[in-house]
Amino acid sequence: PDLHERPRRPRPVMSRPERTAAAQAFYDPAEAAKYSASARMGRTQRHLAERALHLLDIRQPGALLLDLGCGTGYSGAPLERAGHAWVGLDLSESMLRAARAPGKRRDVLCADLGAPLWLRRRVFDGAVSISAVQWLCHATANGHDPAKRVRTFFRGLKAVLVPGARAVLQLYPEQPEHMGMLRDAAVAAGFSGTLVVDYPRSERSKKLFLVLTSPNQAAAAAGGRRRAVESVGGGREEA
């Protein structure tokens, strides 16, 4: 190495927001305004949503989609451009105020993803979630049981999806155990699917997408069949 070269400063370690506070507390009015005004954040979230929409593989416009953890609506914009309507759920009212847009093909509701979803059964043609589901793996409030909340989330998601519909969840699991918790709960709820990893060799750019398919009516009626979640590069794990 060049002895005259200045040593590089170590990159600062960013604190994960889910370790800081509950979503509705972390994304207060000031943080929500900063998030909504960030061009970089907007580009990133829209890019991830476009990738999720590609993995959702809905061939025709006019679908009704669910956006889980919709925030300020960045991730919903690509859904609208593709000709779909969407309903967004988020726990932060401050974020939802920025997402509301009368006249657009959207509606947003304040909801906790770890609690039962009080939505009509079998109404959504697909679901996406961008950078949100990992919050469920942390106890961000007194009485939170992450494993129980994750199971509740996947049971509720299956209930509101049309049989055979897909859900694409882009997430940042902090630990391998968190990914295992999510996988096991998805399988227990009846989903099958795969883990898609974009840029797997880059720790900085790597993105994880859990691509799930809800059981169709024939499979649901045939209970007890084997279900599998495939992991890219890791073979297949069966329940």
N, C-alpha and C positions, 0 to 999 in steps of 0.2 A: 504494500500500500504506500501511497505518497505521504511522506512524513510531513509535508507542508500543507496537505489537504485538511481543511477544517472538519472536525468531527461532526457528523450529522446529529442533529437533535432528535432524541427519541420522539416518535409520534405520540401525542397525548392520548391516554386511554379514556374513551368517552364512557360516561356512566350510562348504563341502560335505563331508559325511562321507567320501565316496569319494576325496576329495583328502587326507584326514587319515591313513588307515591302511586295511589290508585289513579286510573286514567282520568276520572272526572276532576281530581285534584291537580294532577300534573298539567293537564291541558286546561288551565284556567283562562280567563279572557285575554291576559297578556300573552301567554304562550300560544294560544289559538290564533291570535292576530299575527304573531311572528311567523307561525307555521304557514298561515294562509298567504302571507306576503312573500314567502321564500320562493323565488323562481327555480332554484336548484331542487328544492323539495318537490315542487310541482312537476318538473321534468322527470324526476326519479319515479314518483308515484304513478304518473301517467304511463311511463315506459313499462313498469312492472304490471300495471293493469292491462296494457296491450298484450303483453306476453301471457297473462292469465286468460285473457279472452281467446287468444289463439289456442291455448290448451283446452279451453272449454269446448271448442269445436262445435259451435252452433252455426249451422250452414245458412240459415235464413234469418233475415231481420224480423223484428216484432216479438222477440222473446221478453218474458218478464223475469228479471234477474234480481238476486239478493246480494247486496254488498255488506259484508260483515266487518264492522269497524271502519265505516266509510269516512270518518273524519270530516274534513272540509269539502269533500266531494271531488277531490282530484282524481280518484280512481274511477269515479262514475262517468267522467267525461268521455273516455274511449267507448264505454258501453252505449252512450247516447249517439256518438258518431257512427257506430255500427248499426244504428236503427233499433236499439232495444230500449225498453223502459226498465227502471230499477227502483228498488226500495232499499234505503240504507239504514243500518243500525249502528249506533255509537253511544257510548256511555257519557260522553262530554257534551253538555248542552252548548258550551262555548264553541266547540267545533261544528256542531250541527247548525248553529245560527249562520255560519259562513257557507254551509252546504245548501241551505234552502234557496231555491230559485224558482219562484212562481212562473209558470209558463213552460218550463222544461219537463221532460218525461221522467220525473223523479219524485220521490217522497222520502222523507227521512224521519226516523223515530228514535227516541232516547230509550235504549235498552241495554241490559247487561248480558253479554254473550254467555256468561257462565250460569245464567238463570234460565228457567223455562221460557221458550219463545212463544208469546201469545199471538201467533199468526195463523192464518188459515192453513189447513193441512193440504199437502200435495198441490200447491198453487204455483211454485216457482220452477221455471224451466232450467235454472242453473244458479250457481252461487260463486262469488269470488270474495277473497279477503286478502288485503295487501298490508303486510307488516303489522298484524293485529293479534293473531291467534296465540302468539307466544305469551301474551299477557296472562292467559288463563293458567299458565304453568307456575305462576307466582301468587303467593298469598298476599294480596295488596290491601286487604282489610281484615279486621278481626273476624274470626269464624270462617275464613275462607279455607276450604280443603281443595287444593288444586286438582287432585285426581278426580274428585267428585264433580267439580265444575267442568272439567274436560269431558267427562262422560255425559253430563247433562247437555253440554253444547252439541255433541255429535248426535245424541238422541233427538234433540230438537231440530237439528239441521236435516236429518233424514225425514222427519215428519213433515216438513214444509216443502220438500222437493218433490217434483213429479217423479214417479218411479222410473228408474233408468237415467235420471238427470245427473249431470256432473257438478262437482264443486271443486274449485281450484283455490288452494290456500297457500299464499306465499308467506313465509314466516322466517323468523330468526331465532331458532331454539338456542338457548344459552348453553345447554348441556346435552350430551347424548341421551341421558335419562328423560329429558323433556320430549325429545323426538319419539322415544319409546312409549312414553305415556300417551302421546297423541295417536300414534299408530295403533296401540292396543285398544284405545277407546273407539277409534274409527271402525276397527274390525268387529269389536263387540256390538256396535250399533248396526252392523250389517253392510257396511261399505266394503267395496273392493277398490283396488287402485294401484297407483305407483308413485314413487318419489322421483321427481325430475330435478336434476341438479344442473343448472347452467353455470358455465365457467368453473368446473370442479377443481381445476388445478390452481385457482387464484383465490387465496383467502380474502382478498380485498373485494373481488368482484363476484364471488360465488353467491348464487341465489338458489334457494330451495323452494320447490312448488310441490305440495302434496295434492295429487290429482286423484279425486275420489269419484266413484260412481255409486249412486244409490241403488239398492236392489230393485229389480223390476218386479212386477206383480207375480209373475210365475215363480221367480226365485223366492219371493217373500212367502208364497203359499207353500213352498217346498221346504220349510224350515229345517235347519240342521245340516244343510250342505256345507262343504268346506268353503272358506273364504280366504283370500290371499291379498296381502299388500306387498308389492314388489319394491325393492330398493335398488335404484340404478347402481350397477357395479357391485351389488351385494347379494345377488341371488334373490331367492324368494322365501318369505317367512309365512307359514300357514298357521291358521288357528283351528 
